[in-house]
Amino acid sequence: MLPSIARRLADELNVREIQVAATIELLDEGATVPFISRYRKEVTGGLDDTQLRHLDERLRYLRELEERRTAVLASVEEQGKLTDELKAQLLQADTKQRLEDLYLPYKPKRRTKAQIAREAGIEPLADALLQNPQLQPESEATAYINAEAGFADEKAVLDGARQILMERFSEDAELSGRLRDSLWSDGLLSSRVMLGQEETGAKFRDYFEHDEPLKSTPSHRALAMFRGRNEGFLTLTIRLPGEEEMKSHPAEAVIAEQFGIRDAGRAADRWLADTVRWTWKVKLYTRLETELLTRLREMAEEAAIQVFAHNLKDLLLAAPAGARSTLGLDPGIRTGCKVAVVDATGKVVDHATIYPHAPQHRWDESLAVLAALCQKHRVELIAIGNGTASRETDKLAGELIKKFSTAPNTLKISKVMVNEAGASVYSASEFAAREFPDLDVTIRGAVSIARRLQDPLAELVKIEPKSIGVGQYQHDVSQMQLARSLDAVIEDCVNGVGVNLNTASAPLLARTSGLNTTLAENIVAWRDEHGAFIERKQLLDVKRLGPKAYEQCAGFLRINDGKNPLDASAVHPEAYPLVERIAQAHQRDVASLIGDSSFLKSLKPADFTDERFGVPTITDILKELDKPGRDPRPEFKAAEFLEGVEDIKDLKPGMILEGVVTNVANFGAFVDIGVHQDGLVHISALSDTFVKDPRDVVKAGDIVKVKVLEVDLERRRIALTCRMSDQPGESASGRSNQAGSKTAAGGGQARSTQRHNQQQTAIKGNTLGDLLMAAQKKKQKA
C-alpha cells in the first residue's frame, strides 16, 4: 500500500512529514497560503510560499486520486472480480494514469465484439490457439459455429476469437504502460498540412511539414500545432523515426513478446501474428496516440499557464509612479482622445475629450485644453495608452511638456506610455459602472490608464486577468486551471505588497487573504457609513467579518496615521503583545521602536521567544519594525520611445531603440518599441551568455535597449536583439547560443536542423527503441 498523502508530499518537497501534516491541517481549516507563509512559520517549519503553492496543488491531485481509487475498488468489487492481487495493484497505483490502466478491463463499456464472442462461447478457442499454436485455426473453429449467435462459419468464429484476444492484449496494464513510455521517449510529433489548406492556413506554414521529438516539443510550438489542428489546417500524428522503412511496427514485437507469440512456422502462428498487428493498429495505437497527445497538450498548457502567471506577477508588481496627480490619455482618431485627471489618491477630478488628429486636426485647441487641465490640477504625470494613435498622441504630450518647460511658474511634467490592455474591459464592467455611474464608458478607460500608472496592482486587480494581455494561447488552455493559477498569483502579489484599508477598492480588498467579494463590499460600506478605520480591530464590526476572517486578513491590511502605529505595518495584531513586551523590556514605548534600525539590530530574537512565537516570526517582526509597510516593488522609471518611429514601416534594420518588455515566453521576450506591434527578442539574442530561461534575464515591465534585426511587413513580425554586436542579416545560427534556430515569431526549428537532430537522437533504454535500432543495423549489414 502507498504511504500516506502527507508522507508522499514530504518526499516530493524534501521536508519532514510533520511539516506537511501541519500545513494540510491549516489549509483544511481555511488558512490561505499568504497567511501560512508569513504568520505560521513555526507551525510549518518555515515552508515558503512556493513550497506551499506546490503542496496545495499536489494535495488536490492526490486527494482526487484517492477518491478515484475508492470508486474503482468499489466498482470492481461490485462485479465480483476484485482478487487480492488486483486489489494490491490498485492500492499501489501512484498516478491517475496507472489506476485507469488497471481498471480498463473492468470498466463498464458498451457491448463490444469481444463480449458478443464470449457470450457465444468462443473464448476457449481463443485461449487454445494462444496456448498451443500447433492447432489448425480453421479446423478448431468448426466446433464453435453458432449461427443463431451470428457466427455462421469458421471465418466469423475466428474473427470473434481474434476480437477476444485483441481486447485482452490491449487492456493489459503492463503492456500499455510499457508501450506508452516507449512512444513518449522515442516518438516524433508529426505535423502535416491538410490537403488544399495551404493558402487559408498560411499562418501555420511553419508546421506544414514538421517533425520533432514528442517529449521535448516546446509548449508554444505544441499549442500552435494543436490550434492549427483544431482550426482544420493541420493533422497531428505520433510516429517513430524510420518506422515507414520497416515491414512491421516495432510495437508489434513488444506485444508478441509480452504474450509469448513468435513465428515458428506452426499452424496458428500466422493467425496470431495478424491478431497482434490488428491489436496495435486498431486498439493500442489509436488509444495511446490520443493519450500521449493529451499528455503533451496538458504539459504545454501547464507551461503556458506558468508563463502567463510569471508575466502577470511581474506586471502586477511593476513599479508604481505613486501618489501624484496624473492625467490619463486614451488615444483615438475619429472619436477623439479621451482625457481624465485623477488626483494623488486616484480620485477623478476632471475629464474632457479632444480631437487633435484626423479628420478634425484641432491640434492647438487640444493643447490648450490639456494645458488648462494640467495647470488647474497641478498635474505631474501624463499617462498615454499604447493603442491606436498612441505615438501621435505622445507627440502632443511632448509638445505640451515643452510648452510648460519654457513658461514661468512652470510645472514639471513627465509623460509615460502605459499598456492599456484590458482598460476597455474594465470600462464596460459592472464595477466601473458602479464606481463611475455618471462617466461615459470611454472616459472610464482614460481613468484606468491614469490609475494604472499610479499603482498598477491596485488598478489591474479590477480586470479579468486574461484581458491584461500577458499570456499566449490563453484561450486554448484549461480555463479552470488558468483561473486557479492566476488567482493564486494575484493573491500572493496583493498580500505581498499589503493593502491600504482606507483607500482600497472592493476588488483589491477581495483579493486580500481571508476576504471575498461580499466581505470586501461590506468593508467599503462600513467605511462609507462610519468614515475611515482608525484601528484594525474595527474590522470585527464589519457585517459578517468574524474572528477567522479577521485572523487571516488583519496583518495584510494597513492603516496609516491610525490609533496604533503597528496598524501601518505587517505585524499581525496577535503579535502586538510581543512587541509591547520588547518595548517594556527596554523601557520604551512602541512608537519609538519603529524605524530605530541600530536598536532593533542589537536585539536577539531568541531572547523573546515563547510557546507561541519562535525565532523566525520574531526576526520578521523586528525587520518589519525597522521598515514598516515597506513596498517590495521597484523604483519607478519609464522608457523613452524614439521620435519619428511610430509605425512598423518606420523601422530599419540596425536601429537601436528603447522599449518595454510586455511579455516573456519560453522562447524569448516581446518588446514594445512604440510601433503598435511588439518585436521579439529570441532567447538566443537576450544575452551574450547562454540563457536557459528568458526570465533569468528579463521580466514584463523591464526597460531594455534593443537593435532591430529584421522587419517582415507582410506578417508584421519584428526581430530584435539585446546584443548590440549582432548585425542585421547575420544568420540565426551565427547568433544563436541555443541548439537550432527559430523564426522571428518563435516558430519551429529550421527543417534541416530538425531532421539532423532527429537522425542524431539516441533511442536507447527501452524496447521500441532497441528494436528500431536493431532493425536499422540489420538493414545496413544487408
N, C-alpha and C positions, 0 to 999 in steps of 0.2 A: 504493500500500500504506500501511496505517496506521502511525503512528510506534510505537516500542516501548512496552511497558506502562509502563516507568519514565518515558518522556517524557510519556505521556498523564497519568499521575498527577502528575507535576511541574507540568504545565499546570493541572490541576484545583486543586492546592494552592497554586499560585503560588510555587513554590520551585524550587531548582536540581535538575536531573536527578541529579547526583552524590549529593545528599542522599537522594533516593528510592531510588536503586540501593543505597546503603549500608544503608538501613533494611530493604529487601527481603532483603538478604543476612543481616542479623541475625535477622529473623523466620524465614527459612528454616533458620537454624542452631538454632532453638528458643528464642530470646530472647523474653521477654514484653514487652508494652507498658510496664508499670510500670518494668521494669528498663531498657529502652532509654531511656525518657523521663528517668529520674533519673541513670543512670550512663553513658550513652553520648552525651552532648550534643555532644561534639567530632565524633563519627562522623556523627551525623545533622544536624549544623549547627543544633542547638537546636530540633528539632521537638518540640512539646509533646504531651501525651497525647491531646488532642482531635484534632490532626492525625494522630497515629499511629493512632488508632482508625479514623478515616476512611480512611486509607491501607490499613489491614489489611482493612477491609470491601470497598473498591473493588478491591483486589488480588485478592480472592477472586472477585469478579464478572468482572473482566477475564480471569482465568485460565480461568474456566468458559466465557466467550465464545470464547476461543481454542481450547479443547478441542472445543467445538461446531462451530466453523468448520472445524477439521481433519476432523471426522466428515462434515460436509456436503460439503466438497470431495471427499472420498473417495467418497461416495455418488454424487454427480453424475458424477464421472469414471468410476466403475464402469458407469454407464448409457451411457457414451459420448456424453454431452451437454455436457461442460464446454468451452465455447468460451472464447476469450481474453477476450471482452467480459464473459461471465458470471463468469469467474474473477476479473477485476479488480473487478467489483461485489461479489462475495463477500468479497474481501480488504479492501475499503473499508468494509464494514458495521461501524458503530461501536456498535450495540446488538443485543441478542438478538432484538428485535422485527424490526429491519431484515433481519437474517440469515434469520429464519424466513419473512419475506415473499418474499425472493428464492428461497428453497428450496421454497416451496409448490408450484409447478408440477412439481417433480421429486421431491417427497416420495412414497415408496411409499404407496399408499392402496388401499382396497377398489375393486373393479371398478365404475366409475361408468357412468352412462348415456352420458356423452360418450365414454368409452373404447369402449363397445359400438358406438356410432355410427361411430367412427373405424375400428374393425375391419371394419365393413360397407362402408367406402369412401365415407362421406358427407362427410368433411371438405372435399373440393374444392367441393362445393355451398355449404357454409358460407362458404368463402373467396370464392367467386364472388359471392354475394349481398352480402357485406360490401364488396367492392371495386367492384361495379357494381350499384347499387340500381335501375338501369333494367330489370334482368331480372325476369321474372314468376316469383315463387317456385313456384307450383303447377306450371306447365309445365316449369320446370327440374328440379323434384323427380321428375318421371316417369322420368327416365333412371336414377334411383338406387334404384328399387323393388327390394327383395330380400326376398322372403317367407321364405326359409329363415333369414335373419338376424333376422327379426322386424320387418321394415319392409315391410309388405304393401301400403301405399298412400301417396299423396302426403302425407297428414296425418302419418303416422308418420315419413316421411323428413324432413319439415320440422321435426318435433319433435326428431329426432336432430340435425339441423343446428343448431337453437337450443341444445340442450344443449352442443354443442361450443363455440359462441360464449360461452355463459354461463360455462362453466368457464374459457375463455381470458380473458374480461373480469375475472372475479372473482379470478383468480390473477395479475393484473398488479401487480407490486410497487409501481410508481409510483402507480397509481390507488388501491390500498389505503392507502398511506401518506397520500395527499392527502385521501381521504375520512375516514380515521381522525383526522387532525389537525383537520379542519373540524368533525367531530362533537364532538370534545373541546372545541374552542374555543366552539362555538355551542350545543351540545346542552343540553337540560334533563333532569335526572333526575326522572322522573315516578313517584310512588308512589300506589297506589290500594288500597283495602281489597278483599279477596276477598269475593265475594258470600256473604252470610249469616254473615260472621265479625265483624260489628260489635260484638257483645257479648263473645264469647270473646276477641277481640283488642283489648279496650278499652285495654290499656296502650300500644298503638301508635296511639292515636287522633290524635295529633299528625300522623301520616303517612297518614291515610285519604284525604286529597285534597291532596297536597303536591307542589309543583314548585319546583325551584331549579336554578341553573346547575350543570351537571355538574362542571366543572373546579374550582369553588370550594366544593363541598359539604364542610363541616367533617367531620373524621373521626368525631366522636361521633355525628353525625346519620347519616352513611353507614352506620356499623356497626349503629346501631339499626334502620335500614331493612333491611339485609341479614339481621339477626336476625329481623325481622318476616316477611321473605320465607321464610327457612328454616323458620320455625315454621308456615307456611301461612296467614298472616294478610294479607300484602301481595303485590302484584305490582309489579315494577320494570321500567320501560322507559326508553329514551332517545329523545327526540324533539326536533324543532326548534320554536321558538316560531312559531305561526301556520301550521304545515305542514298542519293539517287544512283550512284555508281554500283551499289550492292544489289545482289539478287534478292535478298530478303532483309528486312529491317533488323538491326541488332536486338531490338526489344523482343523479337520472336524467339531468339535463342535463350534469352533470360527466362521467358515464360516456359519454354520447353524444359530448361534445366530445373526450374522450380518443381515441375511435376514429373520429372524422370522420363521425358519424351525424347526419343532420338531416332534417327533414320538408320535402321539396321537391315533394311530390305524385307521386313516382316509384313504380313498381310495387312495389318491395320496402321502401319507407320505413316503411310501417305495420308490416310484419313485423319489421323491425329495431328499431322503437320498442318493440314488445311484448317483444322479446328484452332490450332494455335494462331495461325495467320489471321483468321477471322476474329479471334478474340482481341488481337491487337488493333486491327483496322476498325472493327465495328464497336467494340466495347471500351477497351482501355485507352486508346489514343484520343478518342473524342473527349472522354471524361477528363483525362489527365491534362490535355491541352487547355480545356476550359478552366480547370482548377489552377493551372500554372499562369495562365493569362490573368485570371482573377487575382492570384498572389502578386503578380507583377503590378497590376493596376492598384492594388491596395498599398503596396510598398511605395509606388510612385505618388499616390495620393498622400500617404503619410509624410513623404519627403516634401511635397508641395505645401502641405499644411504647416510643416515646420518652417519652411522658407517664409510663408505668409506670417506666421507667428513671430519670427525673428524681426521681419521688417516692420510689423505693426508695433512691436515693442520699441524699436528704435525711433519710430515716428512719434509714438506717444511720449517717449522720454526725450524728445528733441528739446533743445534749449528754448525756454520761454523768454520773450522780449521783456516781460514783466509789466508792472502796473504803470503804464504810460499811455497818455491819450493817443488814440490811434484812429486813422481814417482808413476805412476799407473801401477798395475799388473793385467792383465786379465788372470786368470789361465786356463791352458789347459793341456791335457796329450799328445795325439798323435800329435796334431797340434802345440804343444808348448805353452809357456806363452808369451803373447804379452805385451810389455813394452813401456810406453810413459812417458816422462818427461815434465812437464809444469812448467814455471817459476811462480813467485809470482803473476803475473797478469793473469795467466791461459793460456799464450801463449805456444804452443808446441815448445820445443827447441831440442828434440831428441827422437828417438824411436828405438826399436830393438825387436828381437824375440829370446827367449832362450828355451832350451829343457832339463830342469833338471829332468824330470820324465820319466817313462817307455813310450815307449820302448828304448829311446836313453840314458837316465841316464847321461846326461852331466852336472852333479851337479857342479863340481869345475869350469868348463868353465862358467856356468851360474852365479856363484858367482862372478867371475872375471869381467864379463860384467856389472853386477849390481854395483859392487864396483867402476868401472871406471866411470859409468854414475853419481853415487852419488858424487864422488869426483869432476868431471868436472863441475857439475851444483850446487854443494853445497846443495844437497837435504836434506830437514829437515823431510819430511813425506813420508812414503810408504803406498799407498792405495791399498789394496788387495781385489779383487772381491770375493764375498762369494759363487761362483758357484762351478762347478766340479773342484776337485783338489785344492780347496782353502786352506785346512788345511796343505796339503803337501807344498804348496807354502808359507804359513805362516811360516813353519819351515825354509824354505830357507831364508826368510826375517829375521827371528830371528837369524840365523847363521851369516848373513851379518852384522846385528847390533852389534852382539857380537864381530865380527872382528874389526869393527870401534872403539868399546869401549876400545880396548886394544892397538890400534895403535897410534902413535904420530900424532900430529895435527888432533886429532880425530874430526869427525863430530858427532853431537848429533842428532840421527835419531830415530823417533818413527814409529811403524807400526800400522795400523788400518784396521780392516776388514770392508769393505764397502758393503752395499746392492747393488748388481749390477742389480737388476730388471729393465728392460727397457733399459739397455745400448745397447743391440743388436738392439733394435727397433730404437734407436737414430742413431746408426752406419749406418744403411741402409736407413736412412731418406734423403729426398731431401735437408733439411737444412744442414745436416752433409756433404753431397756430395759437396754442395756449399762452406761450411766452410773449408773442407779439401779435395779438389779435387785430390791431389796427394798422399793421405794416403790410405792404404788398409782399408777395412771395419773393419777388426779385430783390427787394431791399433786404429781406432776411438773409439772403445769400451774401450780401456785402457785409452784414453784421458778423456772420460766421467767419468770413475771411479775416476781418479785423481781429476778432477774438482769438482765432487760432494762432495768430502771430503773438498775441499777448501771452496765451497759455495753451499750447497745443493739446495737452492732456485734458484739461477741463472742457474744451470745446469738442474734441474728437470723440469723446465718450457719448456724445449725443447722437452720433451717426452709426448706422449699421456698419460693423467692421468691414464687411465685404464691399461696401461702397467707397471705401477710403482709397482704393486703387494701388495697393502694395503687394498684391498676390498675382499668381499666374494660374490659369486653368482652374480658378476658384469655383466655377460653376460645374466643373467636371468631377469634383471630389465629393466624398460623403459630407453632406451638409450638416448632419448631426455631429460628426466628429470635428468638422471645421468649426462649428459654433462652440463646441465644448472647449476646443483648444484656444480659440480667440478670447473666449470669456475668461479663461484662466490667465491669459496674458494681461488682459485689461485689469483683472482683479489684482494681479501682482504689481502692475505699474501704479495703479491708483493708491494702493496701500503702501507701496514703497515710498511714494512721494508724500503722502498724507493729504488730508482734505480739510479746508477751512470751513468749519461748521456754520459760520455765519454768512458766508457768501456763496457756498457751493450750490449748484443747481441740483434738482431732483435726480437727473440721470447720473451725475457724478456721485451723489450720495448713495444711489442704488448699487454702485459698484464697490462700496466700502464693505469690508469684512463684517458679516453678521446682519447686513441690511438688505432689503429688497425694495422693489418699486413702491409697494404700499407704505412701508416704514419711511422711505425717503420722502414721499409726498406728505406724510404725516409730520415729519420734521419741518418741512417748508411751511406747512400750515400753522404749526406751533410758532414758528419764527414770525410769520405774518401777523399772528394774533398777539403774541406777547413781546415781540421785539427780539433783539439779539440775545443769544445764550451768553451768560456770564460765567458759568461753570459747567463742567462736563456732567455732573450728576443730575442736572436739569433734564438730561435726555430721558431719565426714568419717568418724567412727567408726560412724555410724548405718548400719544394713544398707541396701544398695542406693542410698545417697545419695552419688553420685560428684562429681567436680570440677565438672561442668557444672551440676548442680542446686545445688551449693554456691555457685557464682558467682551464680546467679540469685536465690537466697533469702537469702544471708547478710546483706546490707545492710538487709533488712526485718525481721529477727528481732533482738529486743533482749534483753540480759542485764543486769539491774540488779544492782549490787554484785558484779560479776564480777571476774575477774583483770585484764582490760584495760578501763579506763574508756571506751574508744572503742566497746566492745561494747554499750553502752547507747544509742548514737547511731545515726543513719542513715548515718554514714561507712562506706563499704564496706571490708572488710578489704584489698582490693587497694590502697587509698589510705593504709593505715596508715604505710608508709614515707615518704609525702609529709608526713604530719602530724609524724612524728618528725623529718624534715628541717627543718620550720618551727621546731619546738621547739629543736633543736640550734643553728639559726642564731641564736637569741636566748638561748642558754644556759639553757633552761628544760626542765622535764620535761613530758610530755604532759598529765598530770592538771592541772597548774597553768594550762594554756591554757583548759580548759573553763570557760565562764561568765565569762571575763575580757573583757567587752564592749569596754572602751576600748582594750585592747591589740589585740584581734582587728580592730577597725575601723581601727586605724592601719596594718595590713598591706596591702600592694598585691599582689593575686593575680598580676599579671604577673611579679613577682619570683621566683615559684616554679614557673613553667611548665616543662614539658619535653616530650619527644616523645610522651608518653602522656597527660599531664594539661594541659588548657588553662585559660584564664581562667574559662569557665563552671563547670567542675567545681570548681576551687579556690574560686571565690566561694561555691558551695553548701556546700563543706566548712567554710569559715570561718563561715557562717551557722549551720550545724549545731553547731559547737563553741561558739558563743555561747549557743544554747539547745538542748542535746542532747535528742533524743527528744521534742521539743515536740509536744503533741497539738493537731492543727489544728481539733478540734471546739469549738463554742462553750461558754460557761459554762452550767451547769445552772440552770434555773428552771422552775416549774410553774404551771399555770393554776388559778384558784380558781373552781369552779362555784357558781352562785347557790343558796343554801339554799332549799328549798321548790320548786325547779323540777327535777322528777325524771322527768317524762313529757311527751310531746308535748302532752297535754291541759292541762298547766300553763302552756304558752306563751301569751302575749298579744301582739298587735301593739304595737310601741313599746317592749317590754322591751329593756334594754341588758344584755348578758351578756358574760362572758369565755369563750373557747373555744380549742380546739387545732385547727389545720389538719391534717386527716387525709389529704387527697388533693387534688391540684391537676390540673385538666383544662384543655383549651384554652379552655373557655367559662367558667371560674371556679374557685372553691375550695370544697371541702366542709369544714365545721367541726363538730367535736364540742362540743356545748354541754351535755352531760350528760343527755340525754333519750332515749338509746338509738336515736336517729335523727339522722344528720348533716344539718345545714342547708346550703343552697347560697348562697354569695355570688357572684352573677353577675359576670362580668368588668366589666360596666358599673358595678358598685357596689363595686368594690375600692378605688377611689381617687377623689379629686376631680379628678384629671388623667387624660388619656387613657391607657389601658392597652392595649398591643398584645399582650403575653404575660403571663398571670397570674403566671408565675414571676419576672417583673421586680419583683413587689410582695410575694408570699408564697411560702413553701415548706412542705412537710409538716413538722409538728412546731412550727411557729411558734405563739406565743400571741397571739391577736388579740381586740380588743373589737368586738362586733357588735351590731346592732339588729335585732329581729325585725320583718319587714315583712308577712309573710303566713304563715298556717298552714293547710294543706289536710289535714284529718284523714282524709278518705276515701282519698286517695292517699299519705298520710304524707309530705307534702312541706313543707319549711320554707324560706321565702325570707328571707335575711338581707342585711344591708348593712354595710359597714365605714364608710360615710359617715353620721355622726351627724345630718347635716342632712336626710337622706331621711326622708319621712313615710309611714307605713302608708297604703295605699290610693292613693298617688300613682301615676299611670300609668307604665308602664315607659318609654315614650318620653320622659316628662318627666325621668326619672332617667338615661337611657342616655347614655353617651359613645361608643356604637358605633352603626353603621347597622343599624336593625332591632332588635326586642326579642325576648326568649326567655321561655319559661315558667320557673317556679321550678326545674324539674328540668333546665334546659338544653336544652329541646326546640326544635322548629322555630320559624322566624320566624312572626309573625302572618301569616295568609294574605293579608290585604290588602296588607301590606308586601311580601310575596313577589311578588305579581302586579305591583305597581307597579314594583318593582326589575327584574323580568323584562322588563316592557314597555320600561323605560328602558335595558336592557342594550344597548350598542352592539355590533353584529355586523359587524365590518369585517375587511378584510385577508385574506379567504380566499374561495374560490369559492362554497361553500354559503351563506355569509353574504351575499355580494354578490348572489347570485341571489334570495335571500329578500327582501332589501331592495328589489331591483328589482321583484319581483312585487307587494310591498305598495304601492310608489309607483304602479305601473300601475293597481292596483285603486282607489287614491284618485282618480286622474285620471278613471277611468271613472265 
